[in-house]
Amino acid sequence: MLFLPSIYNNKMKDLKKIGGGIFMVDKIDGDILLGKRSKDYENGVVWCIFGGTFEPKDGYVKNTAKREFKEESGYEGDYFISKKPFFIHTDPTLDYYTYLGIIDKKFIPTIDDEHIAWGWFSVECLDELNLHLGFKQFVDMKREEIDDFVRKVKSGEINP
């Protein structure tokens, strides 16, 4: 787990933001859950995983990912989440930690006001969607590993 107390406090709000999210895969079909961001938010109308900004109460970035997934998807059931981040997007203003998630079966999200839509998508569909730039970087850089992970989840080879 990553604990980041020295990077975030009220006196240092202009420092780099830290965030986390979950790349959630359905165990049955291998589909990926994405939310379509509301145009009112800084990234425009784009598709991305559910996730958000680290808050001190989270303690760890993994807790941020779990909290944001619950807040943004409305899901309160059980799921698997990787122990360590699968991908870390970093740029001068943000470090974003993406965790892998597996859920037993698809659910219907109750999205918050940060989203205008949601969907379960096959890996192949990711190329056709207007993705958030950071999420697109993740997909482009980790495509082989994503394909392998989804294949293993669908086949039952990965069964937490």
C-alpha positions, -999 to +999 in steps of 0.1 A: +000+000+000+011+035-007+008+060+022+013+096+011+009+119+041+037+143+033+025+151-002-010+162+007-020+187+033-040+219+035-009+241+031+003+224+000-027+223-023-007+236-053+015+205-052+010+175-074-024+158-071-026+121-063-055+099-073-065+063-077-091+042-096-101+006-103-100-010-137-130-033-130-135-064-150-166-087-150-156-123-143-181-138-167-177-118-199-144-100-192-161-067-199-147-035-183-168-010-164-164+027-175-181+059-167-186+088-191-176+120-174-199+149-173-190+179-195-189+200-164-157+185-152-122+194-164-117+165-187-148+169-208-171+142-220-148+112-221-149+076-209-127+064-180-126+041-150-142+052-118-117+069-096-106+103-082-084+124-059-067+113-027-080+127+005-061+126+038-089+105+054-081+077+028-047+071+043-036+051+013-041+055-024-057+021-026-084+033-002-089+063-025-096+040-054-121+020-034-138+050-020-141+067-054-154+035-070-181+033-044-190+070-047-190+071-084-206+037-093-228+033-062-216-003-058-214-016-023-209-053-029-178-074-028-150-074-054-113-082-057-088-054-060-051-059-067-026-054-038-004-031-058-012-006-086-011-021-120-002+012-136+010+046-124+003+076-146+026+104-137+030+139-151+040+172-135+006+178-119-007+142-112+003+108-100-027+084-107-026+048-095-047+023-114-056-010-096-070-041-112-105-052-100-126-083-106-163-085-099-183-117-100-211-103-122-221-071-138-242-046-119-261-015-129-242+015-115-260+043-098-238+071-111-231+104-094-232+139-109-197+135-123-210+111-149-236+112-176-235+075-186-219+042-178-212+010-197-196-024-197-173-027-227-151-054-242-114-047-245-118-044-282-143-015-278-117+006-259-102+016-293-135+030-305-143+052-274-133+087-267-111+079-236-098+103-210-062+110-220-046+095-188-068+064-192-059+062-229-022+063-220-028+034-196-046+014-223-020+021-249+010+013-227-004-018-210-026-032-239-009-066-240-011-070-202-047-058-202-056-083-229-038-111-210-055-101-177-090-101-192-084-134-209-072-150-177-102-136-157-127-149-183-111-183-185-110-186-147-072-188-146-073-158-123-100-165-097-095-146-065 
